[in-house]
Amino acid sequence: MEPFVKPLPDGRTAYVTPLINAFGYLSYTAVDEDGQRITDGPLYDAAERGVAPGKVPAGCTHLIPGLAPLWFTPGDVEQLTALGEAAKAAFEASAEGRRLVAWRREQNERTKASAARTAVLSSAEGKVLVARRAALAAEAAAVLDVDEDQRARAHDDEGGDPGIYYREQQPANEAAYERARDALAVFDGEHPQIIAALREQKAEEVRRHLEFD
């Protein structure tokens, strides 16, 4: 792609080329005939950027800011815009551009899913149901903790009695655990939206951990 060529007041010539970064955003870079950087950045409308009219060169409307800003006339802007659009089209057709489109689509879907989860879990009813499920899960975990403690005590060399554990405590604990699991299964069956939202939330936490680990 041929750069846009613009003579400068100091006698140099600026060669302005559009650039597309990894996120698909357009900017421009300008170098002189020796390849020395003049400035780079987006093309701004001077009025929208709040540049005082007295600081705008005659006939110019847009600029690329910098220590030595480049100013452009409406005709220049038309040519630069065409170059920028061509660069964006080439990027979007490239493998990198297609990956970016797919990534943005995935991010959009994840944002929508997150909003849906939040709506379900943060509603008044959702908070009550989440708390109830947490309590049911805690009850099941508590039975396992008690069983582990009783088993350890039964096998203690100082006064332990494995017979009592295996004849009485273990069967009772197993029955209690089955009841706790059944209660949890009934709850999950009655509230599929809550369970789906909790599972999606957990999966999203895992994905984020893997992304930033």
C-alpha positions as CSV (number, residue, x, y, z in Angstrom):
1,M,0.0,0.0,0.0
2,E,1.4,3.3,-1.1
3,P,1.6,6.0,1.7
4,F,-0.1,9.3,1.6
5,V,2.6,11.9,0.8
6,K,2.4,15.4,2.3
7,P,4.9,18.3,1.9
8,L,5.6,20.0,5.2
9,P,6.2,23.7,5.9
10,D,9.8,23.0,7.0
11,G,10.7,21.5,3.6
12,R,10.5,17.9,4.6
13,T,8.0,15.4,3.2
14,A,5.8,13.3,5.4
15,Y,4.9,9.8,4.3
16,V,1.7,8.7,6.2
17,T,0.8,5.1,6.4
18,P,-2.3,3.5,8.1
19,L,-1.6,0.9,10.8
20,I,-4.0,-1.6,12.3
21,N,-3.1,-2.9,15.8
22,A,-3.8,-6.3,17.2
23,F,-7.3,-5.2,18.4
24,G,-8.3,-3.9,14.9
25,Y,-8.0,-0.2,15.7
26,L,-6.8,2.2,13.1
27,S,-4.1,4.7,13.5
28,Y,-1.5,6.4,11.3
29,T,2.3,6.7,11.4
30,A,4.3,9.4,9.6
31,V,8.0,9.4,8.7
32,D,10.1,11.8,6.7
33,E,12.1,11.0,3.6
34,D,14.9,9.7,5.8
35,G,12.6,7.3,7.6
36,Q,12.7,9.4,10.8
37,R,9.5,9.3,12.8
38,I,7.5,12.5,12.7
39,T,4.4,11.4,14.7
40,D,1.8,8.7,14.9
41,G,-1.7,8.1,16.3
42,P,-5.3,8.4,15.3
43,L,-6.6,11.0,12.9
44,Y,-8.7,13.5,14.9
45,D,-11.2,16.2,13.9
46,A,-9.7,19.4,15.4
47,A,-13.1,20.8,16.4
48,E,-14.2,17.6,18.1
49,R,-10.8,17.4,19.9
50,G,-11.4,21.0,21.2
51,V,-8.4,22.6,19.5
52,A,-8.7,26.4,19.6
53,P,-9.6,27.8,16.2
54,G,-6.6,30.2,16.4
55,K,-4.2,27.2,16.5
56,V,-5.7,25.5,13.4
57,P,-3.6,26.2,10.2
58,A,-5.6,27.8,7.4
59,G,-7.6,25.3,5.4
60,C,-7.0,22.4,7.8
61,T,-9.6,20.4,9.7
62,H,-7.9,17.3,11.1
63,L,-4.6,16.4,12.7
64,I,-2.5,13.5,14.0
65,P,-1.4,14.9,17.4
66,G,2.2,14.8,18.7
67,L,5.1,17.1,19.6
68,A,5.1,18.0,15.9
69,P,1.4,17.4,14.9
70,L,0.5,16.9,11.3
71,W,-2.4,18.9,9.9
72,F,-4.6,17.9,7.1
73,T,-7.1,19.6,4.7
74,P,-10.5,18.0,3.9
75,G,-9.0,16.6,0.7
76,D,-6.1,15.0,2.7
77,V,-8.6,13.5,5.1
78,E,-10.6,12.0,2.2
79,Q,-7.4,10.2,0.9
80,L,-6.3,9.2,4.4
81,T,-9.7,7.8,5.2
82,A,-9.7,5.7,2.0
83,L,-6.2,4.4,2.9
84,G,-7.4,3.5,6.4
85,E,-10.5,1.7,5.1
86,A,-8.4,-0.3,2.7
87,A,-6.0,-1.2,5.5
88,K,-8.9,-2.3,7.8
89,A,-10.5,-4.4,5.0
90,A,-7.2,-6.1,4.4
91,F,-6.8,-6.8,8.1
92,E,-10.3,-8.1,8.5
93,A,-9.7,-10.5,5.6
94,S,-6.5,-11.8,7.1
95,A,-6.1,-14.8,9.4
96,E,-5.3,-12.4,12.3
97,G,-8.4,-10.4,11.5
98,R,-10.7,-13.5,11.4
99,R,-9.2,-14.6,14.8
100,L,-10.0,-11.1,16.2
101,V,-13.6,-11.3,14.9
102,A,-14.0,-14.8,16.5
103,W,-12.5,-13.6,19.8
104,R,-14.8,-10.6,19.9
105,R,-17.8,-12.8,19.2
106,E,-16.8,-15.1,22.0
107,Q,-16.3,-12.1,24.4
108,N,-19.8,-10.8,23.4
109,E,-21.4,-14.2,24.1
110,R,-19.6,-14.5,27.4
111,T,-20.7,-11.0,28.3
112,K,-24.3,-11.9,27.5
113,A,-24.1,-15.1,29.5
114,S,-22.6,-13.3,32.4
115,A,-25.4,-10.8,32.4
116,A,-28.0,-13.6,32.3
117,R,-26.2,-15.4,35.2
118,T,-26.2,-12.2,37.2
119,A,-29.9,-11.6,36.6
120,V,-30.7,-15.1,37.9
121,L,-28.3,-15.3,40.9
122,S,-28.6,-11.7,42.1
123,S,-32.4,-11.5,42.1
124,A,-34.1,-11.7,45.5
125,E,-35.3,-15.2,44.9
126,G,-32.0,-16.2,43.4
127,K,-30.1,-15.2,46.5
128,V,-32.4,-17.2,48.7
129,L,-32.1,-20.3,46.5
130,V,-28.3,-20.0,46.3
131,A,-28.1,-19.8,50.1
132,R,-30.4,-22.7,50.5
133,R,-28.4,-24.9,48.1
134,A,-25.2,-23.9,49.9
135,A,-26.8,-25.0,53.2
136,L,-27.8,-28.4,51.7
137,A,-24.3,-28.9,50.4
138,A,-22.8,-27.9,53.7
139,E,-25.0,-30.5,55.5
140,A,-23.7,-33.3,53.2
141,A,-20.1,-32.2,53.7
142,A,-20.7,-32.0,57.5
143,V,-21.8,-35.7,57.5
144,L,-18.6,-36.7,55.8
145,D,-16.5,-34.6,58.2
146,V,-18.3,-36.3,61.2
147,D,-17.7,-39.8,59.7
148,E,-14.0,-39.1,59.1
149,D,-13.6,-37.9,62.7
150,Q,-15.5,-40.9,64.1
151,R,-13.4,-43.3,62.0
152,A,-10.2,-41.7,63.2
153,R,-11.3,-42.0,66.8
154,A,-12.3,-45.6,66.4
155,H,-8.9,-46.5,65.2
156,D,-7.1,-44.5,67.8
157,D,-4.6,-46.7,69.6
158,E,-5.6,-45.2,73.0
159,G,-9.2,-46.2,73.6
160,G,-10.5,-46.5,70.1
161,D,-13.2,-49.1,69.3
162,P,-13.5,-49.9,65.6
163,G,-16.4,-52.3,66.3
164,I,-18.7,-49.5,67.5
165,Y,-17.8,-47.4,64.4
166,Y,-18.4,-50.2,61.8
167,R,-21.5,-51.6,63.5
168,E,-23.3,-48.4,64.5
169,Q,-21.7,-45.1,63.4
170,Q,-20.7,-45.9,59.8
171,P,-24.1,-47.2,58.8
172,A,-25.8,-44.2,60.4
173,N,-23.5,-41.8,58.7
174,E,-24.0,-43.5,55.3
175,A,-27.8,-43.2,55.7
176,A,-27.5,-39.5,56.7
177,Y,-25.2,-38.8,53.7
178,E,-27.7,-40.5,51.4
179,R,-30.5,-38.3,52.8
180,A,-28.4,-35.2,52.4
181,R,-27.5,-36.1,48.8
182,D,-31.1,-36.9,48.0
183,A,-32.2,-33.5,49.4
184,L,-29.6,-31.8,47.2
185,A,-30.7,-33.8,44.1
186,V,-34.3,-32.8,44.7
187,F,-33.3,-29.1,45.1
188,D,-31.3,-29.3,41.9
189,G,-34.1,-30.9,40.0
190,E,-36.6,-28.2,41.1
191,H,-34.3,-25.3,40.3
192,P,-32.5,-26.0,37.0
193,Q,-31.9,-22.3,36.2
194,I,-30.1,-21.8,39.5
195,I,-27.9,-24.9,38.9
196,A,-27.2,-23.9,35.3
197,A,-26.2,-20.4,36.4
198,L,-23.9,-21.7,39.2
199,R,-22.2,-24.2,36.8
200,E,-21.7,-21.5,34.2
201,Q,-20.3,-19.2,36.8
202,K,-17.8,-21.9,38.0
203,A,-16.8,-22.6,34.4
204,E,-16.2,-18.9,33.7
205,E,-14.0,-18.7,36.8
206,V,-12.0,-21.6,35.6
207,R,-11.6,-20.1,32.2
208,R,-10.5,-16.8,33.6
209,H,-8.0,-18.5,35.9
210,L,-6.5,-20.4,32.9
211,E,-6.4,-17.2,30.8
212,F,-4.5,-15.3,33.4
213,D,-2.5,-18.0,35.2
